[in-house]
Amino acid sequence: MQPVKSVFIATLFVACWSAATVGLAEKPNVIFILADDSGYSDLGCYGSEIATPNLDRLADNGLRFTQFYNTGRCWPTRAAMMTGYYPHMVHRDALPGLGGGGGNRGIRQNWARLLPDFLKPHGYRNYHSGKWHLDGKVLPAGFDRSLDMRNQGNFFTAKSNLIDDEPVKITGDEAGYYATTATADHAIACLKEHAEKHADKPFFQYVAFIAPHFPLQAPAEDIQRYADNYLGGWDKMREQRFAKQKKIGLHSTTLSQLETEVGPPYDFPDAFKILGPGEINRPLPWNDLGPEQKRFQATKMAIHAAMVDRMDHEIGRILEQLRTMGVLDNTLIFFASDNGASAEIMVRNGGHDPTAAPGSSASYLCLGPGFSSACNTPFRRHKTWVHEGGISTPLVVHWPAGISARGELRHTPSHMIDIVPTILDVIGVEKPTTWEGEQIPPPPGKSLASAFEKDVTIEREFLWWFHEGNRAIRVGDMKLVAAKNEPWELYDLKTDRAESTNLISSQPETAKMLEDLWNRQLKRASDVAAQTMSEQPGPRQKKKKTNPDSK
């Protein structure tokens, strides 16, 4: 708790009180906690019925951003968060016409450093625990310690994971092992080592949970707490979460309509033969489902809830370690998700045993479009799309030493590209303009520090998205968005984040202006990436019946 608080406080302090902020005796610690496939409304403080008391307390004693965005997918979001650039600019998402790398295989340019490289010269120790999904190894990226959770197909084994870039040595029985707990264990071990050996230095800690990404797996006792909670279905869940969000004051929008014709982003029909008659690939009206389908779907949501619950519990352990160290108040803590909840349905890795207990290591279940829609309340679509459901994430910021506001909302549109400039601003570090003789291009992100104390709007030209043909741009409250191979749609997000009233016909000039801006940014990103395309991997060899990279 303290590290997050320190970072948050530092950012706010520098931006809001300039001279006074610089007067802090110590630089704040910074902790960034990232969930994987968690929907916008999955925290109690964002409308959920799931027990998330630790994150709720951070929000009650800090800030909640209501319009914070990711990139809609795992690896592009991590690149944006750790570099401060749109991922396409640093070869971490594909661009049309360039060929070569891109996607999950692109290699960043030498100048595209991760945040720890800018913190190290100012005395920071840097720690990573959990998912990586960036190019290259972890320690050369500026981290002093790392647990790299390479195994993302079974939460109950450490097999294939790396410690400090070396394979984990597994000895004896792994009974009791669970990846979410192991991630927190490593983060806490790093904090204890820091307190023992480096207490005179500030730290940056990146805690990247895999949860609640598929396969939906959780300890049986956690699942049991939610076993029957979702038999009322996704329609009821969406209405209840939306009502809570309205009471909190998160939105001035309507609730989106379920898109019963929109299923998973990728089609794996063979999976349904394995998963059985309880699985469906459309968010149909709950009352249209049969009893077996209702139980199967409700059980999947119960496991998802259990995974979020367990993640919050483990975050609480990390916060307690910060309290023990006496650094909670001067730790700037962020919490966010890498994309919206997932509509994907597939079976891979070790496969799925229909006779195994749902949520156990022998099962392989995915949330699917029904309850994914509910987890993304009140928005449309899911992970991979760039409609609001795919790109909207909670952002909780906690930093008692640097932020005087408590329990307040911040409505400024903001993005993962803003994290690096915010942290550097808060700790008073000016980012270099060159790296080893290479010019560093101007980053697109903005510092959010000025919004820490007051609910102000950060001025910017636009926010931009492009992933697998899905594209969007936001200028002020106007958003132009299109799914792959579909025409542009135009929405006024001030009152319609549900993206329900398409204004494309009534405001063609606005749509044209936004489209021109979208194309200009595509060219900017392409111009930057094109300079080093010769360094990128060649085309991936396609194999029959293989799943694409999910995150």
Secondary structure, DSSP 8 states (H G I E B T S, - for coil): -HHHHHHHHHHHHHHHHHHHHHT-SS--EEEEEEESS--TT-SGGGT--S--HHHHHHHHTSEEEEEEE--SSHHHHHHHHHHSS-GGGGTSS--TTT-SS-TTT----TT---HHHHHGGGT-EEEEEE---SSS-SGGGT-SEEEE----S-TT--TT-EETTEE----S--TT--HHHHHHHHHHHHHHHHHHH-TTS-EEEEEE--TTSSS----HHHHHTTTTTTTTHHHHHHHHHHHHHHHHT--SS------TT---SS--HHHHHHH-TT--SS---GGGS-HHHHHHHHHHHHHHHHHHHHHHHHHHHHHHHHHHHT-STTEEEEEEESSS--------TT---TTS-TTSTT-----HHHHHHHHTTTS---TTS-SHHHHEEEEEEE-TTT----SEEE---EEGGGHHHHHHHHHT----SEETTEE---------THHHHS------S-EEEEETTEEEEEETTEEEEE-TTS--EEEETTT-TT--S--TTT-HHHHHHHHHHHHHHHHHHHHHHHTTGGGS-------TT------
